[in-house]
């Protein structure tokens, strides 16, 4: 027996096919463009040779904004996804006069060659730490926003003295899943930055410094990361009336970081 398929049924099947094709096409676009949606390379301000360190690594040459200082103490800083870290060098120089400073320009940022990816940035962070550790025994690590994921993974693999995570998240994968709830982000995303995965291994004093009015990182994401640390290792503080990109404008920003580095 032959079952006739009417025009309405054929149109419905055709519509479903078009929707499925468009959905698959959007998934492909999200997959192909994911890194351009995570990383926003900045050219970097002009710096003198005295304030720039060049480190050759596999596949790239890294630029690091530096301020040298005699003694055992140093600070390594990993910035946000659209940050020119060289702009923080004068402020950090004033706030941390007893530490040498090393502010990493990710691949593709501020004169560093190559293209950014989670694996490459994490490898570069290890290379920078190992270079700094040749001269300094007391190394504090500060990571902001995107850089908080770089900093926490580094702290789980190297002997840092203290850790500060500014506007941190539990994972970029979870943030992306919230932003694109109708797409299989967990399957599409390559650079996941799962900070929660590394938190339990951290043993050094850690400050999570969040913005009370953060419009990018939900409070629940920061609190979830905080809950992943072992008891007594981390503290969580919110800067009132601060936003994700304006937290550093608060007088409490450097005050809290300085206190955390001095308290260990």
N, C-alpha and C positions, 0 to 999 in steps of 0.2 A: 504494500500500500504506500502510495506516495503522499507525503504531507506537504501541502502547498504553504509557502512562506510569503506572507503578504508584504506590501510595501512598508507598512509601519514597522514590522519586525526587521526587515532589511535595513531600514533607516536607523533603528535602534542599535543594531549590530555595528553599522558603519560609524555611528556616533561614539559607541564604546571603543571602537578601534582607534578613532581619532584622539579621544581623550587619553587612551593608553599610550599612543605615540607621543603626544605632547608631554605627558607625565615623564616618560622615559627620556625625552629630549631635555627637559628641565633638569632631570637627575644627571644627565651627561654634562650639561653646562655647569652645574654646581660642582661636580667632580673635577672638571677641567679648570675651573676658575677659583677653586677653594683657596689656594695660596695667595692669590691677588686680593682675596677678601679677608685674609688674616694679617698679611704683611703690607705695610705702606712705607716703603723706603724713603728716607729723607736724605738730601744731598750733604748736609753737614756744613757748619760754619767754617770759614777759613781759620786754620790754626797754624801756629808756628811749629817748626820741627821739634822744638823743646817740649811741646805739649802733646806730641803725637808719637805713639809707639807703633811700629809695624811688625806684625807677626805672620810669617808664612805658615800656612797650614795646607793640608791636602785639598787641592781644588780651588784655593783662594788665598788672598793676602788680606789680613785683617788690619784695620786701623783702630787704635785704642787711644782715647783722650786721657792724658796722664798728668799728674802732678806728683813729682818725686818728693820723698821725705826720708830723712835718716831715721833709723830705729826699726823695731820689729813689726810695727803695725801698718796694715794696708786695708783698703776697702775696694771691693770690686762691685761695679754697678751694672745691672742689666735693665734697659729701659723698655718703654711701651712700644706698641706696634707702629706708631707714627712719630716717634720721638727722636729728635737730634740730641743725643746725650751730651754732646760737647757744650751745650748751653747750660748744663748743670755743673760744669767744672768750676766756674768761679764761686757759685753758691756753696758747693761741697767743700771747696778749698777753705772757705771761711768757717764753715760749720764743723769741719773735722781737721783742725790744724795739726793734729798729732798723727795723722795717717797719710801714707802715700795713696794716691787715687788712681784707679784704672776703670775707665768707662768704655765698655765695648760697643763698637759700631757693628751691628750684625752684617752678615753678607749682603751686599747690595746697598748698605746704608753708609753714609758719611765717608765715602772713599774706599770702603772695603769692597773687594771684588766678589764675584760669585752670586748665587741666588739663595735666598733664605729658605730653610726648611727646618722642621723640628730636629731631625737627626743631625743636620749640619751645624745648627746653632748649639746644640748640646755638646757636640764634639769640640766646637770652637771654645765653648765655656771651659771645658776641661783643659784644653791647651793653654788658655789664658791663665787659669789658676796655677797650673804646673809651672808656667813661666814666672808668675809672681812669687810662688812659694820657694823658688830658688833664692830669693833675697829676703822674704818676709815670713815670719813664723806665725804671726797673729793676723789672720785674714778674715775680716767681716764681709759678708755678702748681702747686698741689697738688690731686690728685684721688684720692678714696678709693672703692674698690669701683665702684659704678655711676658715680661721679664721675670715675674714671680714664678712662673712655671719653669723657667730656665734655672733660676736661683735654687729652688727647692730640690730639683733633681741633682744639681751640682753638689749641694750640701749633703746629699745622701751618698755621694761617691768620693768626696774629698774632705780633709780635716779642716773645715771652716771653724772659726772661733765663735761666730754668732751669725744669726740670720734674721733679716727683716724683709717681709713680704708686703708690698704696698698695693692696695686695691686687688687682692688676690682672688682667685677662683678655684673651684674644685677641679674643673676640667673644661677646656675649650670645646670638647666634644659635647658636653652637656649644655653649654651656652648655645652652641649652634643648633642643637636639637630643639631647644626652646624657641629659637628664632625661626626655624623651619620645621614646625611640628608635623607637617604632612608628608615629609620626605624621609627616606631611610638614611639619615645623616650618619648614624653609627656605622653603617656599611660604606658610606661614601667618603668619610673624612680620613685623610692620611695623617695629618698632624693633629694629634688629639690633646697633647699637653695635659696629661692626667696627673695633676698635682697630688690628688688624694692618694695615689698609688705610692708616692715616695714619702709622704708625711710620717707614717709609722716608723720609718727608719731613722728619722732625725733625732739626734740626742743633744744638740746644742741649743742654748736659749734662743727662742724664736718669737718675734713680734709680728702679728698680723695687724697691719694698720689700714683700716678701711674708711671710706667716705660715707658719712651718714646718709647722704642724698645721691648715692652712686646710681647713675642712670644707665650704666653699661653692665656692671656686675651686680646681679641681685644679691641682697643680703643673705638669702638662703644658700647661695653658692659659697660665699665666704665662710658662713657658719658651718657648712658641711665640711669644708676643708679643715677648719679649726677642730672639729670633732674627730678628725682622722689622726691627730697627733696623740702620742702617748700622754698620759696625765702628768701635768706639771712642766711639760716641755715648752708649750706655747702660751702666749697671752694674746687676746683679741681686744683691740681698741678702735673705737669709731671717732673720727674727727667730725664734730657737729657742723652742720650747714655746708659741708664740703661736697663737691661733685667729683665724678671720676677724673675729669681733666683739670680740676681746680684744687685738688687736695694739697698740692705743693704750694699753693698761695697762702695757706693757713700758717699762722705763726707756730701752731702746734706740730706741724709736719716735721721739721728738722729737730724740734725740741724732743719729740717722742723717739725719733730715730737715735739721736744722740744719747738719750737716757737709756735706751735698750742696749746700745753698744757699750755703755759705761757700766751697766749693771751686772754683766756676766761675771 
